[in-house]
């Protein structure tokens, strides 16, 4: 099959799930094949993320991305015209070099990522392959375990609860279909119980419920009750996770925590208690993004079955992940495409986690679209987990539907499921 060439690239301004402006980029090949990609946008962002272009031109109260559109249509377009779309690494390095900054602030991480993903989508279309098959690396592809955000707090909800996410992790399933059903059933029962107990069932940015709870223990107890009433076993069938987003709570060396301030060690002690008392197996961003020694202490004090997940501390950045590996600061990395800005760099970080024996968790952002490339990436690179929000709201359900359809169409893909040794350690 002859090689194709990029004939055109064009960006458009669209909306994400929070009604914020974002980019859609379409790449057209000289064969007529096309591929498009929409770029997500985060609310809780790490200080060290690649920088997107967002302006206050007056078109939208919260800003627009028309300058990013201009960058794609007038600066990036001439750089990649005529290039082979299957040479993803070369194209991404052209984009990185053209921007010329470590933070990608000149061309914008949103501009660069939109082009990077659209190139890959166009190449997959040209090869008549689903994106996960086109992207398939030397790692064994597979279906990841969902981490479903069912209770929202922090900057993802209009409540006073500091913890940003409480997650259901249905790793006891034998298939993606069963895992999604477990999550949906428990989510449905959770809503019923919230109604019965007089809590509101409005949802946050990622589809999770956003009630006011004075004590996180109430949430853990409620989730365990929901799991059991749905007919499942806590831990064996469905475990729990939290995203503390602690950098959002950190100020002057202490953490704002349910009406008072606490130290890093007090937070670590709190997590130890929760791990002992509840089926909690994943703690994401439990400490501030710059508190490297505290992260290492958290790792030392947690049992091996608990994943210590770095998001803001790593921001899908190779240098920061390498430091984390060297200092044993975590055991898993959250992977967000728009934190680093190209498909190539994202996959390099995933490869680093595999090589270190860590887990990778491909994640959505709070401001999402119905784009599903993150799902195909997670499958292609054989990551262990995927975070796509609650099984509600179209932009979240699109990811689950993509997972379900891929499983239905390709029976060769194994479902990750629990590592039996991990469960036994509990």
N, C-alpha and C positions, 0 to 999 in steps of 0.2 A: 504494500500500500504506500503510495507516494506521500511525502511530507506536505502538510498544509502550511500556510503562512497567514499571519494576522493581517487582515485587510482594513479593519476599522475598530475603533473603541470609542464608546460614548457613555457618558455619565448623566444621570438624572437625579433630581431631588425628589425623595419620597418621604413617607412617615414611618416611624417605628411604632411599637406597641404602646409607648407612653405619649404618642402624638408629638414626638420630637422629630425634627428633620434629620434625615440620613440619606445615604447614597445608594443608588442602584447603578451598577456598571454592566454594560453589555459589550462583549467582544464578538466580532464577526470575522470569519476566516475567508480566504479566497475561494474556498469550496462552497461557500454559502452557509456552512454550519455556524451556529451561534451558541453562546453560553453567557449566562448572566449571574450576578451575585448581588445580594443586598448586605449592607454592613450594619452590625449591631452597635449599640451604644450603652455604656454602663453608667449606673448612678453611683455605686460604691466603687471608686477607682483607686488603684494604688498610685503612690507618688511617682513611681519609677516606670509607669506604663509609657509606651510610645504615644506621642501626642497627636490627636486628631485636629483637623481644621474646623472650627465652628465660629461663626461670626454673628454679631449683633447689627444686622443691616436694617432692621425694622420690619422685615417680612414676617417673621415669627417672633413672638415675645421672648421665647427661650432660645432664640438663635437659629441660624440657617446654615446650610452647607454649600451655598452657591460658589464660594471661592474654591472649595474642594472640587466641585463640578468643573470649574474653569481649569483647575490644575490637570484633571484627567483629560479634558477635551483639547487642551492647548499645549500642555507641557509634557505629559506622559505619552500621549498619542504618538507624536513623531518619534519618540524613543523606541517604541515597540512595534511600529508598523513594519511588516515584512519578516518578523521573527517567527521561528517555528514554535507553535504553542505547546508542543510536547517537551520543549527544553525549559521546564519550569524553573529549575535552579538558575539558569542563565538569565532568564527574564527577571526573576526576583532580584538577582544581584544587580541587574541594570537599574531596577527601580530603587534599590538601596543606594547605589552609587549616584544616581541622578539626584536623589534627595540630598545626600552628602552630610547628613547630621545623625548623631547617635540616637536622638529621640524622634526622628522622622518629622520634625516640626515644620520643615520647609515645604514639602509637598503634602504632608499630613498622613498619618497612619491610616485614616479612613479612606483617603484617595488611593493609597498604595494597596491596601488590602482588597478593596473592591476590584481593582484591576487584576491582582494576583489570583483571586478566586475565580473571576470571570474567565481568565485565560485557561485555568484548569477545567472549568465547566465546558468551555468550547472544545478543548482537546478531547474530553470524554465523549462529547456528542459526535465529534468527527470519527472517533474510533468505535462508535455505536456501543459504548459500554456504560453501565451505571457508574457514577463517580467513584464509589468505593472499590469497584473492580479495576477501574483505570488507575486509581491511586495505590493499589495494593503494593506494599513494600516487602522487604524480606522478613518482616515479622508476620506471624500467622494471624490472618484476619479473624474477627469474631464479634459477637454481639455483646455489648457491655451491659453491666448491671445498672439500671436507672437509680438515680438519687432524686427523689421527688420532694420538692419544697412545699410542704402542706401547711405550715404556720409561718407567716411572714412578720418580721419586726424590723427594727433599725430603720435605715433609709429606704427600705422597700415597702414601708407601710406607715400610715398615719396613726401610730400608737406610741406609747412610752416604753415598750419592751425593747431593751438594747440588743438582744440577740437577733441577728438578721434572718436566720433561717433555721427551722426544724425540719429534718428530712426523714422520709421513709426510704429504706434501702431493701427492696425485696429480693435479696440474693439467694433465698432458699428455693426459688423457682427453678424449673427445669427448662424453661424456654422464655423468650421475650414475651410471647402472648400471655403466658402465665404470670410473669413478673408485672406486666402492665395491669392485668386483671387484679392482682393482689393490691397494687397501689390504688387503683380506681375504687375497688370495694372498700378499702380502709378509708380512703378520702370521703366516700359517700357516707360511711358510718360516722366518721368524724363530724361531718356537717350535721347529721341528725343529733348527735350528742350535744354539740354546741347549741343547737336550737333548744333542746330539752333543758339545758342548764342556763338558758337565758343570755348566752353570748351572741354577739352579732356575727354574721357570716359573710360580711363584705370581704373582698379579696384584695391582696396587695399586687404589686407589679408583676409578680411571677405566678399568680394564680392561687397562692396559698391564702388561707383565711387569716384575718388580721384582728383577732379579739384582743382585749386588754387583759393581761395576766400580771398579777403582782409578784408571782414567784415562778421561776422556770420549772420547778418541780411539778407544778400544776400541769404544765404542758406535757412533760414526760409521762405523768400518770394518765393524762387524757389520751395520749397517743397509744400507750400500752392497752388501755381499755378499748380503743377503737380497733386495734389489731386483733384483739381477742374476740370482740363481738363480730368482727368480719369473718371469724373462723380460722384465724392464723395464729401461729406461735411466735411470740416475741423472740428475737435473735435467730432462732432456727429458720423461720420463714422470712421475717421482716425485722431488720435491725434499724437503729436510729442514728442520725448524724446531726451535727449542728454547724452552722457557719456563724461565728461570733462577730466577724468583721471588726476585730478589736482595735484596728488603727483608727476607726471612726470614733472610738470611745476614749482614746488615749490623749491626755493633755498634762503637761508639766510632770511627767514621770509616773502618773497614776491613771487608773481607768475608772470612768464614770460607770457605776454598776448598781442599778436598781436603787437610786436615790442617795448613794454614798460613793466614796472613792476607795479603791482597793489597789494593792500592789500586784506586781506580776506573780509573786509567790502565792498570794492569796487566791488569785485566779487559778493557778495550777492546782492548788489544794482543792478548790471548788470542782475542777474538772475530774480530779481523782475520785472525789466523792460520787459524782454522777456516773462515772464509769463503773464504780463498784455497785451502785444501786440500780442502774438501768442498762438496757441492752444498747449502749452507746458505743459505736465502733469507729466513728469518724468525727474529728474535731478540726474544723477549717478556720484558719486565721484566728487562732486562740489568743494570740499576742500581737503586739504592734509590729509593723513591717520593718522596723530597724532594730528590734530587740533580739539580735542573733543569739546572744548568750542565754537569754531566757527561753528561746525556742529549743536550744540544746538541752536545757534543764527539763523542759516539758517532755522531750523525747526520753530522757533518762528515767523520768518518774512514771511514764505511762506503760501499761502492759503491752506486749507485742501485738495483740490482736487489734489494737486501736490505731487507726491511721491518723497521723498528724499531717494535715494538708496545708500546704503553703499556696496562697493566692497572691495577696498584696506584697508579701515578702519576695516572691519570685517573679511575678508579672510575666510569665512565659519568656523569660530572658535567660539566655544560655549562661552568661557570666554569673548571674545571681543563683541560678540553679546549681552550677558547679560549686559555688561557695557553700550552698546548703548541703550538698553531698559531702564535701570535704569536712564540714563542721558537724555532720550528723544532726542537722537542724530540723529535719522533717522526715517523713517516710512516703510522701505523695505530693504531686504537683498538680494544681489546677491549671488546665490548659484553656486559654481564651485567645482566639485568633486575633482579635483586635488589640490585644495588649502588646503584641510585638509587630504585627502589621504585614507579614507575608506568610504564605503557606509553607514555603521552604524553611524559614526560621522556626515556625511552629513545629514542624515535623522533626527538626533537629533536636528540639527540647524533648519531644516525646521519645526519641531514640535515646537520649541521655537518661531518661527515667527508666526505660527498659534495661539499659546496660547497668544501671546502679541497683537494680532489683527493687525499685520503687514503683508505686502505682501511679498511673496517669489518669486524670479525670477531665475529659473534654466537657467544657461548660458553655452554656448560653450566657447572655447578659440580660440585665433587667429590662433594657430597651431592645426588644427583639423584632424580627420580621418573620415571615413564613419561609425564609430560606432554610434549607436543610443540609447544607454542605458540612456542618459540624458533625452530623450523624454519620455521613459517609466517611469522613476523616477518622472518626472514632473506630468504626468497623475496620477500615483499611489498615490502620496501624495497631489493631488488636489491643486497644486500651481496656482497662478493667472496669471503669465506671463512666457514666455520662450523667450530667446534670442538665435537665431541660425544663425544670419547673414543675408545677402541679399539673395534673391531668385536666386542665381547664384553661380557657383562653386559646383562641385559634393559633397564635404564634407558638404556643407551647405544644398543643396537640399535634401540630404539623410535624414536630420532631418525633413524637411517639408513633404517629401514623407511618412515618418513613421507616422507623425501626421495625414496625410490624410488617409492612409490605416487603421490606428486604428479606426478613426471615421467611415469609411465605413464598417468596420467589427463589430463594437460594437455600436449599436444605443443607448445603455443605457447611454453613457457618455455625459453629458451636456457640452456645450461650455461656457466658463467663461463670455464673453461679458462684456459690461460696467455695472458697478453699477449705476443704474439710479440716485441715490442721488448724486454720485460723479459728474456726468455731470451737474445736476441741480445747483450745487454749483458754477459752472463756469458761 
